[in-house]
Amino acid sequence: MVRITLTDQEPPTTWNRLAAHEYGFYANVNPNVAHPRWSQASERRITKGGLFSQNRIDTEMFNGYREVAPLYSNMDLTRYY
């Protein structure tokens, strides 16, 4: 880490620069909120069958990284998904 900058505004991110109407600053995966173009309720695992295999599983909140859940404890996760 070279530098830390504190600001009172949300800086632009890769996701909201590329598709601001689809991704907010947090760009979280919330299986309970549909993405504007698709459901986030399930995901396709990339396996030996390839990307287009039918091997779908239920999406976990925060992609399964439960350690980050406390960071979002007081947020409306239907708005800031």
C-alpha positions as CSV (number, residue, x, y, z in Angstrom):
1,M,0.0,0.0,0.0
2,V,1.4,3.3,-1.0
3,R,-1.3,5.8,-0.1
4,I,-4.7,6.0,1.6
5,T,-7.0,8.8,0.7
6,L,-10.1,9.7,2.8
7,T,-12.9,11.5,1.1
8,D,-16.5,12.5,1.9
9,Q,-17.6,11.4,-1.6
10,E,-17.9,8.0,-3.2
11,P,-15.1,7.6,-5.7
12,P,-15.8,6.1,-9.1
13,T,-15.2,2.3,-9.3
14,T,-14.6,0.0,-12.2
15,W,-18.1,-1.3,-12.1
16,N,-20.0,2.0,-11.9
17,R,-17.8,3.5,-14.5
18,L,-18.6,0.8,-17.0
19,A,-22.3,0.5,-16.2
20,A,-23.5,3.1,-13.7
21,H,-27.2,2.2,-14.3
22,E,-26.5,-1.4,-13.3
23,Y,-23.9,-1.2,-10.5
24,G,-23.7,1.1,-7.6
25,F,-20.6,2.0,-5.6
26,Y,-20.7,-1.2,-3.5
27,A,-21.5,-3.6,-6.5
28,N,-22.4,-6.4,-4.1
29,V,-23.9,-9.6,-5.2
30,N,-27.2,-9.8,-3.3
31,P,-29.2,-12.9,-4.3
32,N,-32.4,-11.3,-3.0
33,V,-32.1,-8.3,-5.5
34,A,-32.4,-8.9,-9.2
35,H,-29.7,-7.3,-11.4
36,P,-31.3,-5.0,-14.0
37,R,-30.7,-7.7,-16.7
38,W,-30.6,-11.0,-14.8
39,S,-31.3,-12.7,-11.5
40,Q,-28.5,-13.0,-8.9
41,A,-30.3,-15.8,-7.1
42,S,-28.1,-18.5,-8.7
43,E,-24.7,-18.7,-10.4
44,R,-23.0,-21.0,-12.7
45,R,-19.9,-22.7,-11.5
46,I,-17.1,-23.0,-14.1
47,T,-16.2,-26.7,-14.2
48,K,-14.7,-29.1,-16.6
49,G,-17.9,-28.8,-18.5
50,G,-17.0,-25.2,-19.2
51,L,-18.7,-21.9,-18.7
52,F,-21.9,-22.9,-20.4
53,S,-22.5,-26.1,-18.3
54,Q,-25.8,-26.3,-16.4
55,N,-24.0,-26.7,-13.1
56,R,-25.9,-23.9,-11.2
57,I,-25.8,-23.3,-7.4
58,D,-27.6,-20.9,-5.2
59,T,-25.7,-17.6,-4.8
60,E,-24.6,-16.9,-1.2
61,M,-24.8,-13.4,0.2
62,F,-21.5,-11.5,-0.3
63,N,-20.4,-14.4,-2.5
64,G,-20.0,-16.4,0.7
65,Y,-17.5,-14.1,2.3
66,R,-19.3,-13.9,5.7
67,E,-16.4,-12.0,7.2
68,V,-17.5,-8.8,5.4
69,A,-21.1,-9.0,6.5
70,P,-20.5,-6.7,9.6
71,L,-19.3,-3.9,7.3
72,Y,-22.8,-3.7,5.8
73,S,-24.8,-4.3,9.0
74,N,-26.7,-0.9,9.0
75,M,-27.1,-0.6,5.2
76,D,-30.2,-1.1,3.1
77,L,-29.0,-4.0,1.0
78,T,-31.9,-3.8,-1.3
79,R,-30.7,-0.4,-2.3
80,Y,-26.9,-0.8,-1.9
81,Y,-26.6,-4.2,-3.4
